[in-house]
Amino acid sequence: MITSKIEPYVLIIGSSNMDLNIYSQKLPKPSETVTGGTFKQTLGGKGANQSIASVRSGAKTIFISKIGLDPFGDQMIKNLNDNGVITDFIIRDPINPSGVAFILIDDKGENMISVAPGSNSKLEISEIKKIKNIIKNSSVLIIQMEIPIKTIEIIFKIASKGNTIKILNPAPLRSIPIELFKNIDILVPNEGELFKLHTILGFKKHYKKNSNIDFNTIIKTCKDIGELGLKFIIPTLGSKGCILYDVLNKKGTIFPSFNVKAIDTVGAGDCFNGVLASQLYKKKSIIESIKYAISAASIAITRLGAQESIPFLEEIHEKVKEYKKIL
């Protein structure tokens, strides 16, 4: 059995999906049919994407998920193994099918996604408790929200008994119990998730409807959420880069993005999170880890597919050199 006493590792617990992608000139409006697109079947799911990003950027990585006992599930596990992800603790579900995502992508790289979670939504607390030592002994842990919220709560409680760096990527966003935040170190929402979460938690908005959301508004929003027990909040802002909010020092730092032509933004956030975790696993600072994460994501959006687009460490190193010149 793998433990951190032998060798440190990143642990990612979450979803694995089969992505059914249609690339077309534009995204359809309600009741509209858009024809002339091309179809591509690829492997995805936030947890699986982040696991591959973590491995490709140099971290020993364990992925835990609940995957259907079906052909899609077989393909998922083979692909994870082929990429070097440790899959020993993945649970096969003989009742529920593997998760499936239908993804529409336009010629600007923007997307619309609908997910049938299948077995992802059946990861039970009892199954998690059987692997509590794997959770507690991890160096860095990432959870997303494509698994049950009660299961997420238990995972973070177990992880809090060890020395792991605990990251929540609140996507797709749902209601989060306030007490959960005291067991999380780093929150990585996108801009929309940040403000929706702020509202869900009952905080008063720092901006008026239809007004421009600027740096100060984001910082005020992060300050409110951060006081629930977090150490850092990293709102990702798409083509505008990201912000690091240091809760203890009440300080925000802007990280601009690269000026690149986006072809496909699906999985870019997962790439960011997986690379962030891998660099923290290597004991890099949070600032240096973000430089690697944002550089990796800037490569991924210039390629098609979620997992296929994720760059390897050598590519990321070169991009980081460019990024330091931009900064």
C-alpha positions as CSV (number, residue, x, y, z in Angstrom):
1,M,0.0,0.0,0.0
2,I,1.2,3.5,-0.9
3,T,1.9,5.9,2.0
4,S,3.5,9.3,2.2
5,K,6.3,7.7,4.4
6,I,7.5,6.0,1.3
7,E,7.1,8.7,-1.2
8,P,4.9,11.9,-1.3
9,Y,2.0,12.1,-3.7
10,V,-0.8,14.2,-5.0
11,L,-4.3,12.8,-4.3
12,I,-7.2,13.8,-6.5
13,I,-10.7,12.5,-5.7
14,G,-13.4,13.3,-8.2
15,S,-15.0,12.6,-11.5
16,S,-14.1,10.8,-14.7
17,N,-16.3,11.2,-17.8
18,M,-16.5,10.3,-21.4
19,D,-16.6,13.6,-23.3
20,L,-18.8,13.7,-26.5
21,N,-17.7,16.9,-28.2
22,I,-19.2,18.8,-31.1
23,Y,-17.1,21.6,-32.7
24,S,-19.2,24.1,-34.7
25,Q,-19.0,27.7,-35.9
26,K,-21.4,28.9,-33.1
27,L,-23.2,27.7,-30.0
28,P,-26.9,27.1,-30.5
29,K,-29.5,29.3,-28.8
30,P,-32.5,27.7,-27.1
31,S,-34.6,25.8,-29.6
32,E,-32.0,26.4,-32.3
33,T,-30.3,23.6,-34.3
34,V,-26.7,24.3,-35.5
35,T,-25.4,22.0,-38.2
36,G,-22.1,21.6,-40.0
37,G,-20.1,20.7,-36.9
38,T,-17.5,17.9,-36.3
39,F,-17.7,15.2,-33.6
40,K,-14.9,13.9,-31.4
41,Q,-15.1,11.5,-28.5
42,T,-12.5,12.2,-25.8
43,L,-11.8,11.4,-22.2
44,G,-12.6,14.0,-19.5
45,G,-14.1,14.6,-16.1
46,K,-12.6,17.2,-13.8
47,G,-10.9,14.7,-11.5
48,A,-9.4,12.7,-14.3
49,N,-8.3,15.8,-16.1
50,Q,-6.6,17.2,-13.0
51,S,-4.9,13.9,-12.4
52,I,-3.3,13.8,-15.8
53,A,-2.2,17.5,-15.5
54,S,-0.6,16.7,-12.1
55,V,1.3,13.7,-13.5
56,R,2.4,15.4,-16.7
57,S,3.8,18.3,-14.7
58,G,5.9,16.0,-12.6
59,A,4.0,14.7,-9.5
60,K,3.3,11.2,-8.4
61,T,-0.5,11.1,-8.5
62,I,-3.2,8.9,-7.1
63,F,-6.7,9.3,-8.5
64,I,-9.8,8.0,-6.7
65,S,-13.2,7.9,-8.5
66,K,-16.2,5.7,-8.9
67,I,-16.4,4.5,-12.5
68,G,-19.0,2.3,-14.2
69,L,-18.3,-1.3,-15.0
70,D,-18.8,-0.6,-18.7
71,P,-16.7,-0.1,-21.9
72,F,-16.4,3.7,-21.2
73,G,-15.1,2.9,-17.8
74,D,-12.5,0.5,-19.2
75,Q,-11.3,3.2,-21.6
76,M,-11.0,5.7,-18.8
77,I,-8.9,3.5,-16.6
78,K,-6.6,2.3,-19.4
79,N,-6.0,6.0,-20.4
80,L,-5.2,7.0,-16.8
81,N,-2.8,4.0,-16.5
82,D,-1.2,4.9,-19.8
83,N,-0.6,8.4,-18.5
84,G,1.1,7.2,-15.3
85,V,-1.8,7.9,-12.9
86,I,-2.1,5.4,-10.0
87,T,-5.6,3.9,-10.3
88,D,-5.3,1.2,-7.6
89,F,-8.1,2.7,-5.5
90,I,-10.7,3.4,-8.2
91,I,-14.1,1.8,-7.5
92,R,-16.0,0.1,-10.3
93,D,-19.8,0.4,-10.1
94,P,-21.7,-2.6,-11.5
95,I,-25.0,-0.8,-11.3
96,N,-24.6,2.8,-12.6
97,P,-23.0,3.8,-15.9
98,S,-19.8,5.9,-16.2
99,G,-20.3,9.6,-16.4
100,V,-20.9,11.3,-19.8
101,A,-20.5,14.9,-20.8
102,F,-22.0,16.5,-23.9
103,I,-19.8,19.4,-24.9
104,L,-20.5,22.1,-27.6
105,I,-17.5,24.2,-28.7
106,D,-17.6,27.2,-31.0
107,D,-14.9,28.6,-33.3
108,K,-13.8,31.0,-30.5
109,G,-13.1,28.2,-28.1
110,E,-16.1,29.0,-25.9
111,N,-18.2,26.0,-24.7
112,M,-21.5,24.7,-23.3
113,I,-21.5,21.5,-21.2
114,S,-24.2,19.1,-20.0
115,V,-23.1,16.2,-17.8
116,A,-24.9,13.0,-16.8
117,P,-22.8,12.1,-13.8
118,G,-23.7,8.4,-13.5
119,S,-21.4,6.6,-11.1
120,N,-19.6,9.8,-10.1
121,S,-22.6,10.8,-8.0
122,K,-22.6,7.5,-6.2
123,L,-19.2,7.8,-4.4
124,E,-20.3,6.9,-0.8
125,I,-18.9,7.9,2.6
126,S,-18.5,4.2,3.5
127,E,-16.2,3.7,0.5
128,I,-14.1,6.8,1.4
129,K,-13.6,5.7,5.0
130,K,-11.9,2.5,3.7
131,I,-9.1,4.6,2.2
132,K,-8.8,7.2,5.0
133,N,-5.0,6.6,5.3
134,I,-4.5,7.3,1.7
135,I,-6.3,10.6,2.2
136,K,-4.6,11.6,5.4
137,N,-1.1,10.8,4.2
138,S,-1.3,12.7,0.9
139,S,0.9,15.8,0.3
140,V,-1.7,17.7,-1.7
141,L,-5.4,16.9,-2.1
142,I,-7.8,18.3,-4.7
143,I,-11.5,17.8,-4.7
144,Q,-14.1,19.1,-7.2
145,M,-17.9,19.1,-6.9
146,E,-18.9,16.3,-9.3
147,I,-19.2,13.9,-6.4
148,P,-21.7,14.1,-3.4
149,I,-21.3,17.0,-1.0
150,K,-21.5,14.8,2.0
151,T,-18.7,12.7,0.7
152,I,-16.6,15.8,0.1
153,E,-17.2,16.9,3.7
154,I,-15.9,13.6,5.0
155,I,-12.8,13.6,2.7
156,F,-11.8,17.1,4.0
157,K,-12.3,16.1,7.6
158,I,-10.1,13.0,7.2
159,A,-7.5,15.1,5.3
160,S,-7.4,17.7,8.1
161,K,-6.0,15.0,10.5
162,G,-2.8,14.9,8.4
163,N,-0.5,17.5,6.9
164,T,-1.9,17.7,3.4
165,I,-2.5,20.9,1.5
166,K,-6.3,20.8,0.9
167,I,-7.7,22.4,-2.3
168,L,-11.3,22.7,-3.3
169,N,-12.2,23.5,-6.9
170,P,-15.9,24.4,-6.5
171,A,-17.1,23.3,-9.9
172,P,-19.8,22.8,-10.8
173,L,-20.9,25.1,-8.0
174,R,-23.4,23.9,-5.5
175,S,-24.4,25.0,-2.0
176,I,-21.4,24.4,0.4
177,P,-21.8,24.1,4.1
178,I,-20.0,27.0,5.9
179,E,-18.3,24.6,8.3
180,L,-16.5,22.9,5.4
181,F,-14.3,26.0,4.8
182,K,-12.4,25.5,8.0
183,N,-11.0,22.3,6.6
184,I,-9.9,23.8,3.3
185,D,-6.6,25.6,2.6
186,I,-7.0,26.9,-1.0
187,L,-10.2,27.7,-2.9
188,V,-9.9,27.9,-6.7
189,P,-13.2,29.1,-8.3
190,N,-13.6,30.8,-11.6
191,E,-14.9,34.4,-11.6
192,G,-18.6,33.4,-11.9
193,E,-18.3,30.7,-9.2
194,L,-16.7,33.2,-6.8
195,F,-19.6,35.6,-7.0
196,K,-22.3,32.9,-7.0
197,L,-20.6,31.3,-3.9
198,H,-20.5,34.7,-2.2
199,T,-24.2,35.1,-2.7
200,I,-25.0,31.5,-1.7
201,L,-23.1,32.0,1.6
202,G,-25.4,35.0,2.3
203,F,-22.8,37.8,2.0
204,K,-23.9,41.3,0.8
205,K,-22.8,42.0,-2.8
206,H,-20.0,44.6,-3.3
207,Y,-21.3,45.7,-6.7
208,K,-24.6,46.7,-8.3
209,K,-26.3,44.8,-11.0
210,N,-24.8,45.4,-14.5
211,S,-21.9,47.4,-13.0
212,N,-18.3,46.6,-13.9
213,I,-16.5,44.1,-11.6
214,D,-13.0,45.3,-11.0
215,F,-10.0,44.1,-9.0
216,N,-11.2,45.8,-5.7
217,T,-14.6,44.1,-6.0
218,I,-13.0,40.7,-6.4
219,I,-10.7,41.3,-3.4
220,K,-13.6,42.4,-1.2
221,T,-15.5,39.3,-2.2
222,C,-12.5,37.1,-1.5
223,K,-12.0,38.8,1.9
224,D,-15.6,37.8,3.0
225,I,-15.2,34.2,1.9
226,G,-11.7,33.9,3.2
227,E,-12.7,34.7,6.7
228,L,-14.6,31.5,6.9
229,G,-11.2,29.7,7.5
230,L,-9.3,29.6,4.2
231,K,-5.6,30.5,3.6
232,F,-5.7,31.4,0.0
233,I,-8.3,32.1,-2.7
234,I,-7.3,31.9,-6.4
235,P,-10.1,33.2,-8.7
236,T,-9.3,32.3,-12.3
237,L,-10.4,34.9,-14.8
238,G,-10.2,33.2,-18.2
239,S,-8.4,35.4,-20.7
240,K,-7.6,38.0,-17.9
241,G,-5.4,35.5,-15.9
242,C,-6.0,35.0,-12.2
243,I,-5.7,36.7,-8.8
244,L,-4.1,35.3,-5.7
245,Y,-5.8,36.5,-2.5
246,D,-3.7,35.9,0.7
247,V,-6.3,35.7,3.5
248,L,-3.8,36.2,6.4
249,N,-2.1,39.2,4.9
250,K,-5.3,40.5,3.2
251,K,-3.4,41.0,0.0
252,G,-4.3,40.4,-3.6
253,T,-1.8,39.8,-6.4
254,I,-2.7,39.9,-10.2
255,F,-1.3,37.3,-12.5
256,P,-2.0,38.3,-16.2
257,S,-2.5,35.7,-18.9
258,F,-0.7,35.1,-22.1
259,N,-2.0,36.6,-25.3
260,V,-2.9,33.5,-27.2
261,K,-5.6,32.4,-29.6
262,A,-7.9,30.0,-27.8
263,I,-9.1,27.0,-29.8
264,D,-10.7,25.0,-27.0
265,T,-11.1,26.2,-23.4
266,V,-12.6,22.9,-22.1
267,G,-10.4,21.5,-19.3
268,A,-8.3,24.6,-19.0
269,G,-9.3,25.1,-15.4
270,D,-8.6,21.5,-14.7
271,C,-5.1,21.9,-16.2
272,F,-4.5,24.9,-14.0
273,N,-5.6,23.0,-10.8
274,G,-3.6,19.9,-11.5
275,V,-0.4,21.8,-12.3
276,L,-0.9,24.0,-9.2
277,A,-1.1,20.9,-7.1
278,S,2.0,19.3,-8.6
279,Q,4.1,22.4,-8.0
280,L,2.9,22.7,-4.4
281,Y,3.8,19.0,-4.0
282,K,7.3,19.9,-5.1
283,K,7.4,22.5,-2.3
284,K,7.2,25.5,-4.6
285,S,5.7,28.7,-3.2
286,I,2.1,29.5,-4.0
287,I,3.2,32.3,-6.2
288,E,5.7,30.1,-8.2
289,S,3.1,27.3,-8.4
290,I,0.6,29.8,-10.0
291,K,3.1,30.8,-12.6
292,Y,3.4,27.2,-13.6
293,A,-0.4,26.6,-13.6
294,I,-1.2,29.7,-15.7
295,S,1.6,28.9,-18.1
296,A,0.3,25.3,-18.6
297,A,-3.3,26.5,-19.1
298,S,-2.2,29.0,-21.7
299,I,-0.8,26.0,-23.7
300,A,-3.8,23.8,-23.2
301,I,-6.3,26.3,-24.6
302,T,-4.5,26.3,-28.0
303,R,-5.2,22.6,-28.5
304,L,-8.4,20.5,-28.9
305,G,-9.7,18.2,-26.1
306,A,-9.5,18.2,-22.4
307,Q,-6.9,15.6,-21.5
308,E,-5.2,15.6,-24.9
309,S,-4.4,19.3,-24.6
310,I,-2.6,19.1,-21.3
311,P,1.1,19.9,-21.7
312,F,4.1,18.1,-20.3
313,L,6.6,19.5,-17.8
314,E,9.3,20.4,-20.4
315,E,6.8,22.5,-22.4
316,I,5.6,24.2,-19.2
317,H,9.2,25.0,-18.1
318,E,9.7,26.9,-21.4
319,K,6.4,28.8,-21.1
320,V,7.2,29.8,-17.5
321,K,10.4,31.4,-18.8
322,E,8.3,33.5,-21.2
323,Y,5.8,34.3,-18.4
324,K,8.6,35.7,-16.1
325,K,9.4,38.1,-18.9
326,I,5.8,39.2,-19.1
327,L,5.7,39.8,-15.3
